[in-house]
Amino acid sequence: PDPAVLARIKELGAPIAALKNQEVAETTKAIDGSRENCRTRECEMGNLVSDAVLDRVKDQGVEIVISNGGGLRASIDQGTVTMGEVLNVLPFQNTLATFQISGKDLVAGLENGLSQIEDGAGRFPQVAGLKYSFDKSAAPNAGRVKSVEIMEGGAWTPINPDKDYLVATNNYVRQGGDGYKVFADKAKNAYDYGPGLEQVVADYLSAHRPYTPKLDGRITEAAVAAAAEPAKPAETAPAATAEPAMPEPPAGSSDIATTPPGVPAEPAPPTPAPAEPAKPAEAAPAAPAPAAEPAKPAEAAPAESSHVIVAGDTYWDLAEKAYGDGAKWKTISDANKNYEPRRLPVGATLTIPAAN
């Protein structure tokens, strides 16, 4: 490489490096921006970005914010937050956009956002100033949205399909990106040239220092609770033969707990009890079997599994997949000290240690 060119690149890069190192805020705990959560349900990073946008434009009469979950590309660790970290979350240089749209078309936009939830598509709608429930068992764009409420005058009010609402998002979504064609076609008085989204979020974090991430139920899956209940009647069915009253409590815990004491009332089992001492002897032979379990450490070998880095990967997301807990990302980072956590090289191979 030409030394003069390299020197010029370094010179031009100095202001960018200084910007990335600029401290903007601090957090009381990590802010989850994993794609597994932000593309399928309410997530902490979605709430942060959407709340920051609403805070910036609330004086203009904006009531609602919709943010595409796919625009959130990283989590933020607990502690000091730098501008570089904010840029990792929002790397696309999108700008804040505002527009007016009817309640009917706004719901159509939400339907689009939920239409590919099974695939983890980036269109999933994170929101502010609005709360909604959905049922992903419905067909895409055919009624997945079950309820929508708008915060008006300090109270939640059902959305009015005929009323025009002032909405904020980013310029990509407003112009029809991620399938939000209805926003491009039906928006009125659109303005796509607001401040950069990363600066909006940095300013909001600074104003709310220290920032505490939150989930407040603004997005709920309507079918979750109902789906859990049918399973319980199956458990109470066996006991129902003894006491018809048993089906009353879905949990069935109290009745089931009292039924066993009634069963031991058959004192006949005490006689077999002596036979049980003989079984301990049988248990002894069984003990050698566990000796085979030492072979299971061999399963720890997969501990040294590997992962080829693809675009968008973060240690947080990989820790979520490997250990079920993104906060354990440092375990992966410590095993791959040659790579900077914020600059994972696409195509390189990472070592994924075993879960403790």
Stockholm file with secondary structure:
# STOCKHOLM 1.0

chainA/1-356         PDPAVLARIKELGAPIAALKNQEVAETTKAIDGSRENCRTRECEMGNLVSDAVLDRVKDQGVEIVISNGGGLRASIDQGTVTMGEVLNVLPFQNTLATFQISGKDLVAGLENGLSQIEDGAGRFPQVAGLKYSFDKSAAPNAGRVKSVEIMEGGAWTPINPDKDYLVATNNYVRQGGDGYKVFADKAKNAYDYGPGLEQVVADYLSAHRPYTPKLDGRITEAAVAAAAEPAKPAETAPAATAEPAMPEPPAGSSDIATTPPGVPAEPAPPTPAPAEPAKPAEAAPAAPAPAAEPAKPAEAAPAESSHVIVAGDTYWDLAEKAYGDGAKWKTISDANKNYEPRRLPVGATLTIPAAN
#=GR chainA/1-356 SS CCHHHHHHHHHHHHHHHHHHHCEEEEESSCBCCCHHHHTTSCCHHHHHHHHHHHHHHGGGTCCEEEEEGGGCCCCBCSEEEEHHHHHHHSTTCCBEEEEEEEHHHHHHHHHHHHTTGGGTCTTCEEEESEEEEECTTSCTTSSCEEEEEEEETTEEEECCTTSEEEEEEEHHHHTTGGGCHHHHHHCEEEECCCSBHHHHHHHHHHHTCSBCCCCCSSEEETHHHHHHTTHHHHHHHHHHTTCTTTTSSSSCHHHHHHHHHHGGGCCSTTTHHHHHHHHHHHHHHHTHHHHTGGGGGGGGGGGSEEEECCTTCCHHHHHHHHHSCGGGHHHHHHTCTTSCTTCCCTTCEEEECCCC
#=GC SS_cons         CCHHHHHHHHHHHHHHHHHHHCEEEEESSCBCCCHHHHTTSCCHHHHHHHHHHHHHHGGGTCCEEEEEGGGCCCCBCSEEEEHHHHHHHSTTCCBEEEEEEEHHHHHHHHHHHHTTGGGTCTTCEEEESEEEEECTTSCTTSSCEEEEEEEETTEEEECCTTSEEEEEEEHHHHTTGGGCHHHHHHCEEEECCCSBHHHHHHHHHHHTCSBCCCCCSSEEETHHHHHHTTHHHHHHHHHHTTCTTTTSSSSCHHHHHHHHHHGGGCCSTTTHHHHHHHHHHHHHHHTHHHHTGGGGGGGGGGGSEEEECCTTCCHHHHHHHHHSCGGGHHHHHHTCTTSCTTCCCTTCEEEECCCC
//
